[in-house]
Amino acid sequence: MPSDNVTPFRRPKPVRPQQKGGMGFSTHRGKAVLVHLLTVATYVCAFFFPFPPPQGSPIVLYVAGCITFALAIVAVSVAMPNRYAGMPWATTHHEHAIRTMLIGFVLWTLSTALTYISPIFGWPAFFIHLAIMLWAVLRSGVGVVLALMRNPIRNPRGWLF
């Protein structure tokens, strides 16, 4: 029996074109991972460099606050165009990252507004900021792991994972 026996009715599978890009950030997987990592960086920077910084702070804290804002803008600007344009599993990651940014931003702003009501609310606002940062880092960390495995997020519109 010859080893090169080919059935005439069997067609070869078409080769799917692979996406090419530097550092993999132009692929669906790379964009999903990038958006989650930018979300983590945004909330970690926002926690350690609050904006606006306290009066009399050095200019470096103002610059760090602007960098935090720039990270948030970049994360949303990467996620929004790919929200419905990627693979089905990748679109869940973009939706998940956008909702993480939106929910976290609203809660962060409300907790910061507490400090303007009265200085007594400074410590509760600090712990709320800590909880929001941990929530966002954990939520995006799960997203990074699922994006690396090319798995969709089960409930991208949910509040948890």
C-alpha positions in Angstrom: 0.0 0.0 0.0 1.6 3.3 -1.1 2.0 6.0 1.6 1.0 8.8 -0.8 -2.5 7.5 -1.3 -4.8 10.6 -1.6 -8.5 10.3 -1.8 -9.7 12.2 -4.8 -12.8 13.5 -3.0 -11.1 15.0 -0.1 -10.2 18.7 -0.5 -7.4 20.3 1.5 -8.5 22.7 4.2 -8.0 26.4 3.2 -5.2 28.1 5.1 -6.5 31.0 7.1 -4.5 34.1 6.8 -2.6 35.1 9.9 -2.6 38.7 11.1 0.8 40.2 11.2 1.9 43.1 13.4 4.6 44.4 15.7 4.5 42.9 19.1 1.2 41.3 18.3 -0.8 44.4 19.2 -2.5 44.5 15.8 -4.0 41.0 16.2 -7.4 40.5 18.0 -5.6 38.8 20.9 -3.0 41.5 21.2 -5.6 44.3 21.2 -7.7 42.5 23.8 -4.6 42.0 26.1 -3.5 45.6 25.5 -6.9 47.0 26.5 -6.9 45.1 29.7 -3.3 46.0 30.6 -4.1 49.7 29.9 -7.1 49.4 32.2 -5.0 48.0 35.0 -2.4 50.7 34.5 -5.0 53.4 34.5 -6.5 52.4 37.8 -3.2 51.7 39.5 -1.9 55.2 38.4 -5.1 56.8 39.5 -4.8 55.3 43.0 -1.2 56.3 43.5 -1.4 59.7 41.8 -4.8 61.2 42.6 -6.0 64.0 40.5 -6.3 66.8 41.4 -3.3 66.4 43.8 -3.4 68.1 47.2 -2.5 71.8 47.3 1.2 72.5 47.4 2.1 69.3 45.6 5.0 69.3 43.1 4.3 69.6 39.4 5.2 65.9 39.0 2.0 64.8 40.6 0.0 67.0 38.1 1.9 65.4 35.2 1.2 61.9 36.7 -2.5 62.7 36.8 -2.4 63.8 33.2 -0.6 60.5 32.3 -3.4 58.6 34.1 -6.0 60.4 32.1 -4.0 59.7 28.9 -3.9 56.0 29.7 -7.7 56.0 30.1 -8.2 57.7 26.8 -5.9 55.3 25.0 -7.6 52.3 26.5 -11.0 53.5 25.4 -9.8 54.6 22.0 -8.4 51.1 21.4 -11.5 49.3 22.6 -14.2 51.4 21.0 -13.3 50.8 17.3 -12.8 47.1 18.0 -16.0 46.7 20.0 -17.9 45.1 17.1 -15.1 44.6 14.5 -13.1 41.8 16.0 -13.6 38.1 16.4 -16.6 37.2 18.6 -14.5 36.2 21.6 -12.5 39.5 21.2 -15.5 41.7 21.1 -16.5 40.4 24.5 -13.1 41.6 25.9 -13.5 45.1 24.4 -17.0 45.4 25.8 -15.7 44.2 29.2 -12.9 46.7 29.2 -15.1 49.6 28.2 -17.6 48.8 31.0 -14.8 48.4 33.5 -13.5 51.9 32.6 -17.0 53.4 32.7 -18.2 51.8 35.9 -14.9 52.5 37.7 -14.9 56.1 36.5 -18.4 56.8 37.7 -17.7 55.2 41.1 -14.3 56.9 41.4 -15.8 60.3 40.7 -18.6 59.9 43.2 -16.2 58.8 45.9 -13.9 61.7 45.1 -16.9 64.1 45.3 -17.3 62.9 48.9 -14.1 64.7 49.9 -15.5 68.0 48.6 -18.6 67.7 50.8 -16.6 67.4 53.9 -13.0 66.4 54.9 -14.4 63.8 57.2 -15.1 61.7 54.2 -11.4 61.5 53.2 -10.8 58.1 54.8 -14.0 56.5 53.4 -13.1 57.9 49.9 -9.6 56.4 50.3 -11.0 52.9 51.0 -13.6 53.2 48.2 -10.7 54.1 45.8 -8.8 51.1 47.1 -11.8 48.8 46.5 -12.4 50.2 43.0 -8.7 49.8 42.1 -8.7 46.2 43.4 -12.0 45.4 41.6 -10.6 46.8 38.3 -7.3 45.0 38.6 -9.0 41.7 39.4 -11.6 42.2 36.6 -8.9 43.1 34.0 -6.6 40.4 35.3 -9.2 37.8 34.5 -9.7 39.4 31.2 -6.0 39.2 30.4 -5.9 35.5 31.2 -9.0 34.8 29.1 -7.7 36.9 26.2 -4.3 35.0 26.2 -6.3 31.8 26.0 -8.6 33.3 23.3 -11.6 32.5 25.4 -14.6 34.9 25.5 -15.8 36.5 28.7 -19.0 34.9 29.8 -20.9 38.0 30.9 -19.1 41.1 29.5 -22.0 43.4 30.6 -21.9 42.2 34.1 -20.4 44.0 37.2 -18.1 41.2 38.3 -16.2 38.8 36.1 
